[in-house]
Amino acid sequence: MTDNLQNKTRVTWLDWLRVSACFMVILVHCTEPFYLGGDGSLILTKTDAFWSSFFDSFVRACVPLFVIASSYLQFPIHYSTGEFFRKRAKRVLIPFIIWSAVYSFAWGEPVENFRNLVFNFNYASGHLWFVYMIIGVYLLMPILSPWAEKVSKKELHIYLGIWLFTTLIPLIRDWASGGAVSVIYGPSGVPRQALFPLWGEASWNAYGTFYYFSGFIGYLLLGLYFRRFVGELSWKKTLSISIPSFICGFAISFGGFLRRVMETSGGTFPDGGLVEKAVWWETTWCNDTIGVVLMAIAWILLFKKVRAEGCFYKKVILPVSKASYGIYLMHLLILVPISGAIRSWLGTGEEGLLGFWTTPVEIITAGIAGFTCTALISVILQKIPKIGKYLGTN
């Protein structure tokens, strides 16, 4: 996307990041069939539980990376609010509307799907939640931009510190509630389903102390921090920060998911139930949790060291990066049949064709095939005059 910083010079490492984040998103969706299914949640084997946790944890920072990249390039905005929103509408909103219509015809009942679109995305195309979130972030950018222009490093540290504390709240809820049952249904006499009340929250008030500091707004500030206050680091310093950060974040995400699965299953599989069970399994995978934040920071530090601008960058990375939004919007249409075919061919878990390695081979193969096919289609559409920009591929 065209933006403040890119109008002057292209930021090479962000192109590599976008392409990688697209692949990560697809890998996340290749993993989902191994723990989602049945009435909502279903893990068939212990092997599937391990590999689901491994792959999804490893790439879970994919969506935060997109937000950080957007912030790095566009925040604070340096032109009028009206111009900012006109550009966002053209580049984000129009492709979103078109692909929402495509999904409405592709899966389910079109009439019902279009009626539902008045209120929300269709759940068959659940990945489109991202667009609603990023629009919300865009709505805040003009309000926060004057402050972002003047904020000092010390002040930004304070706000980032508060936000980092909020990434512990899902884990605090889990601990305070005493386990899965309380988290799913709520303790007696208190708030909403799936929430243990903290710091001012109640059945009549969801806006607790840290409500306005939580969520993706922190990634907006993180992108600002990286651009303004993180200079060129040596490889030694980069690795000394990024490796411990990633290992710690991965351990929290991986261990948290696997522990919850083993707790609900008692080590006996298959294990399944309503979707609320999967939601609880995913507690440490949420984008607003500390493990994901630590991995996102590690990825950014590593990508900032990428300087490759050769033939492969110009012929492959750059066009795919420009088409990244379109890839995100359309990829499920291509990935679902590919993933299903590969799983039908190789089988399930240790009973599959490759034994213990069946699940990881299925996830990786579907991810590579789905990403390659979607990227090729997106780049082709990108080259069609007056078409690509309306489909998110320009």
Secondary structure, 3 states (H helix, E strand, C coil): CCCCCCCCCCCHHHHHHHHHHHHHHHHHHHHHHHCCCCCEEEECCHHHHHHHHHHHHHCCCHHHHHHHHHHHHHCCCCCCHHHHHHHHHHHHHHHHHHHHHHHHHHCCCHHHHHHHCCCCCCHHHHHHHHHHHHHHHHHHHHHHHHHHHHCCHHHHHHHHHHHHHHCCHHHHHHHHHCCHHHHHHCCCCCCCCCCCCCCCCECCECCCCCHHHCCCHHHHHHHHHHHHHCCCCCHHHHHHHHHHHHHHHHHHHHHHHHHHHHHHHCCCCCEEEEHHHHHHHHHHHCCCCHHHHHHHHHHHHHHCCCCCCCHHHHHHHHHHHHCHHHHHHHHHHHHHHHHHHHHHHHCCHHHCCCHHHHHHHHHHHHHHHHHHHHHHHHHHHHCCCCCHHHCCCC
